[in-house]
Amino acid sequence: MRTAIPRSCCSPVTSPAICATRPADTVLRGTCADRIAALRRFPPLLALAVRGVAYDAVAKERFHIDGRKALRRLAAALDLSDQGL
C-alpha cells in the first residue's frame, strides 16, 4: 500500500532551508519522467554485456530478461514467430 506524500516537505527531520529550495512537485515529477524515459531509451543490456555479469546473480537475471525482450522485438521486426523464445 502506498502512503501519501505530505504537501509540506518540512518536518522535524527536514530542515526548513531544504524546503525553501525544493522545486515544485510538477518540476520533480517532470524530472523523474525524463529520467525514466532515458532509462527506457537506453536499456542496460549493452552496459551489462560490456561489463559482464559473472558472479552477479541480479545482473545476470536482468541481462537475460532484457536479452529475451530484445530477441522478441527482433523476431517481430523480422516477422518470425516467437516459438521457443
C-alpha positions in Angstrom: 0.0 0.0 0.0 1.4 3.4 -1.0 1.5 6.2 1.5 0.6 9.7 0.5 3.4 12.2 0.5 2.6 15.2 2.6 2.2 18.5 0.7 4.7 20.2 3.0 8.2 18.8 3.0 9.0 20.5 6.2 9.0 18.2 9.2 11.0 17.8 12.4 13.7 15.9 10.4 13.7 18.1 7.4 15.5 21.4 7.5 13.4 24.5 6.5 16.3 25.5 4.3 15.8 22.3 2.2 12.1 23.1 1.9 12.8 26.6 0.7 15.0 25.4 -2.1 12.9 22.3 -3.1 11.4 22.6 -6.6 7.7 22.4 -7.2 6.1 18.9 -7.4 5.4 19.3 -11.1 9.1 20.0 -11.7 10.2 17.0 -9.7 7.7 14.8 -11.5 8.9 16.1 -14.9 12.5 15.4 -14.0 11.6 11.9 -12.8 9.6 11.2 -16.0 12.6 12.4 -18.1 14.9 10.1 -16.3 12.6 7.1 -16.7 12.3 7.9 -20.4 16.1 7.9 -20.7 16.3 4.5 -19.0 13.8 3.1 -21.4 15.6 4.5 -24.4 18.9 3.0 -23.3 18.2 -0.3 -21.7 21.0 -1.8 -19.5 21.5 -4.8 -21.9 24.5 -3.2 -23.6 26.1 -2.0 -20.4 25.7 -5.4 -18.8 27.2 -7.1 -21.9 30.2 -4.9 -21.8 30.7 -5.0 -18.1 29.9 -8.7 -17.8 27.6 -10.4 -15.4 29.8 -13.2 -13.9 29.3 -13.7 -10.2 26.4 -11.2 -10.1 23.1 -13.1 -10.0 20.9 -10.0 -10.2 22.8 -8.5 -13.1 22.7 -11.9 -14.9 19.0 -12.2 -14.4 18.5 -8.6 -15.7 20.7 -9.4 -18.7 18.7 -12.5 -19.6 15.3 -10.7 -19.2 16.4 -7.8 -21.4 18.1 -10.2 -23.9 14.8 -12.1 -24.3 12.9 -8.9 -24.8 15.4 -7.7 -27.4 15.2 -11.1 -29.2 11.4 -10.9 -29.2 11.4 -7.4 -30.7 13.9 -8.6 -33.4 11.8 -11.6 -34.2 8.7 -9.4 -34.5 10.6 -7.0 -36.8 11.7 -9.9 -39.0 8.1 -11.3 -38.9 9.2 -14.5 -37.3 7.2 -16.4 -34.8 8.3 -16.3 -31.2 8.3 -20.1 -30.7 10.9 -21.2 -28.3 11.7 -17.7 -27.0 
